[in-house]
Amino acid sequence: MKTTSRTVEGVEILSLQGKITIGSGDVQLRDLIAQCLNDGKTNILLDMSGVSTIDSSGIGELVGSFTTVTNRGGRLKLLHLPGKVSDLLQVTQLITVFEVHENEAAAVASFK
């Protein structure tokens, strides 16, 4: 998995590209979130538009990241869910846990 990050109005936007799967993107995602929190960046928006595959470990890591950020007083939201990821979150009913946006400007504004 490849990632790029940028800050917009105090919101750290992490653009994820590739697979979030066991032994690959899951650990990378955990480390990325931990680094953001250690740097004092608690408003995190995950741009999932480039995610091609996610497995149960990836889903578990998303939930774990959400919990970690929330416990540290921050907020984690999702942006641009690909169809497969959206379907998976619907089936597992995790879609009710995450705040999901399709528009970046609206997502950034929702942190205020």
One Martini backbone bead per residue (centre of mass of N, CA, C, O) as a GRO file, in nm:
protein
  112
    1MET     BB    1   0.097   0.036   0.021
    2LYS     BB    2   0.019   0.369  -0.055
    3THR     BB    3   0.102   0.703   0.072
    4THR     BB    4  -0.054   1.021   0.128
    5SER     BB    5  -0.010   1.353   0.272
    6ARG     BB    6  -0.231   1.615   0.401
    7THR     BB    7  -0.324   1.951   0.494
    8VAL     BB    8  -0.666   2.066   0.577
    9GLU     BB    9  -0.776   2.262   0.806
   10GLY     BB   10  -0.651   2.045   1.029
   11VAL     BB   11  -0.669   1.801   0.825
   12GLU     BB   12  -0.571   1.475   0.781
   13ILE     BB   13  -0.493   1.348   0.460
   14LEU     BB   14  -0.518   1.004   0.363
   15SER     BB   15  -0.391   0.845   0.083
   16LEU     BB   16  -0.490   0.537  -0.046
   17GLN     BB   17  -0.293   0.270  -0.212
   18GLY     BB   18  -0.429  -0.040  -0.266
   19LYS     BB   19  -0.368  -0.278  -0.018
   20ILE     BB   20  -0.563  -0.408   0.270
   21THR     BB   21  -0.373  -0.655   0.411
   22ILE     BB   22  -0.228  -0.912   0.530
   23GLY     BB   23   0.105  -0.809   0.586
   24SER     BB   24   0.064  -0.511   0.474
   25GLY     BB   25  -0.152  -0.260   0.508
   26ASP     BB   26  -0.229  -0.294   0.807
   27VAL     BB   27   0.039  -0.204   0.942
   28GLN     BB   28   0.066   0.061   0.791
   29LEU     BB   29  -0.190   0.191   0.901
   30ARG     BB   30  -0.118   0.182   1.199
   31ASP     BB   31   0.143   0.353   1.173
   32LEU     BB   32   0.012   0.604   1.048
   33ILE     BB   33  -0.179   0.670   1.281
   34ALA     BB   34   0.033   0.686   1.505
   35GLN     BB   35   0.194   0.921   1.379
   36CYS     BB   36  -0.028   1.128   1.382
   37LEU     BB   37  -0.079   1.124   1.689
   38ASN     BB   38   0.219   1.191   1.771
   39ASP     BB   39   0.186   1.476   1.598
   40GLY     BB   40  -0.119   1.585   1.681
   41LYS     BB   41  -0.312   1.436   1.471
   42THR     BB   42  -0.677   1.396   1.516
   43ASN     BB   43  -0.777   1.474   1.226
   44ILE     BB   44  -0.893   1.207   1.016
   45LEU     BB   45  -0.874   1.135   0.657
   46LEU     BB   46  -0.970   0.863   0.454
   47ASP     BB   47  -0.867   0.804   0.129
   48MET     BB   48  -1.015   0.522  -0.057
   49SER     BB   49  -1.002   0.540  -0.380
   50GLY     BB   50  -0.721   0.345  -0.407
   51VAL     BB   51  -0.862   0.091  -0.308
   52SER     BB   52  -0.865  -0.248  -0.420
   53THR     BB   53  -0.817  -0.408  -0.137
   54ILE     BB   54  -0.997  -0.584   0.133
   55ASP     BB   55  -0.974  -0.743   0.436
   56SER     BB   56  -1.023  -0.848   0.752
   57SER     BB   57  -0.767  -0.703   0.851
   58GLY     BB   58  -0.837  -0.427   0.734
   59ILE     BB   59  -1.100  -0.392   0.886
   60GLY     BB   60  -0.977  -0.423   1.167
   61GLU     BB   61  -0.788  -0.176   1.137
   62LEU     BB   62  -1.005   0.036   1.101
   63VAL     BB   63  -1.136  -0.011   1.376
   64GLY     BB   64  -0.881   0.029   1.547
   65SER     BB   65  -0.826   0.317   1.450
   66PHE     BB   66  -1.087   0.441   1.544
   67THR     BB   67  -1.046   0.376   1.844
   68THR     BB   68  -0.776   0.516   1.888
   69VAL     BB   69  -0.859   0.800   1.805
   70THR     BB   70  -1.098   0.831   2.000
   71ASN     BB   71  -0.928   0.777   2.266
   72ARG     BB   72  -0.745   1.048   2.178
   73GLY     BB   73  -0.972   1.273   2.082
   74GLY     BB   74  -1.052   1.197   1.797
   75ARG     BB   75  -1.112   1.179   1.431
   76LEU     BB   76  -1.246   0.930   1.198
   77LYS     BB   77  -1.274   0.937   0.841
   78LEU     BB   78  -1.435   0.871   0.529
   79LEU     BB   79  -1.334   0.863   0.173
   80HIS     BB   80  -1.416   0.732  -0.112
   81LEU     BB   81  -1.567   0.459  -0.146
   82PRO     BB   82  -1.543   0.178  -0.278
   83GLY     BB   83  -1.765  -0.056  -0.364
   84LYS     BB   84  -1.641  -0.300  -0.211
   85VAL     BB   85  -1.605  -0.156   0.062
   86SER     BB   86  -1.895  -0.068   0.102
   87ASP     BB   87  -2.022  -0.349   0.094
   88LEU     BB   88  -1.864  -0.462   0.337
   89LEU     BB   89  -1.970  -0.251   0.543
   90GLN     BB   90  -2.266  -0.325   0.507
   91VAL     BB   91  -2.263  -0.629   0.580
   92THR     BB   92  -2.115  -0.564   0.871
   93GLN     BB   93  -2.232  -0.276   0.976
   94LEU     BB   94  -1.988  -0.054   0.980
   95ILE     BB   95  -2.124   0.197   0.849
   96THR     BB   96  -2.234   0.297   1.139
   97VAL     BB   97  -1.946   0.385   1.254
   98PHE     BB   98  -1.880   0.546   1.006
   99GLU     BB   99  -1.791   0.841   0.852
  100VAL     BB  100  -1.912   0.915   0.524
  101HIS     BB  101  -1.765   1.057   0.224
  102GLU     BB  102  -1.773   1.222  -0.119
  103ASN     BB  103  -1.670   1.509  -0.012
  104GLU     BB  104  -1.402   1.683   0.083
  105ALA     BB  105  -1.510   1.957   0.181
  106ALA     BB  106  -1.731   1.836   0.364
  107ALA     BB  107  -1.544   1.665   0.537
  108VAL     BB  108  -1.371   1.895   0.652
  109ALA     BB  109  -1.616   2.059   0.768
  110SER     BB  110  -1.709   1.824   0.977
  111PHE     BB  111  -1.475   1.897   1.197
  112LYS     BB  112  -1.610   2.180   1.312
   0.00000   0.00000   0.00000
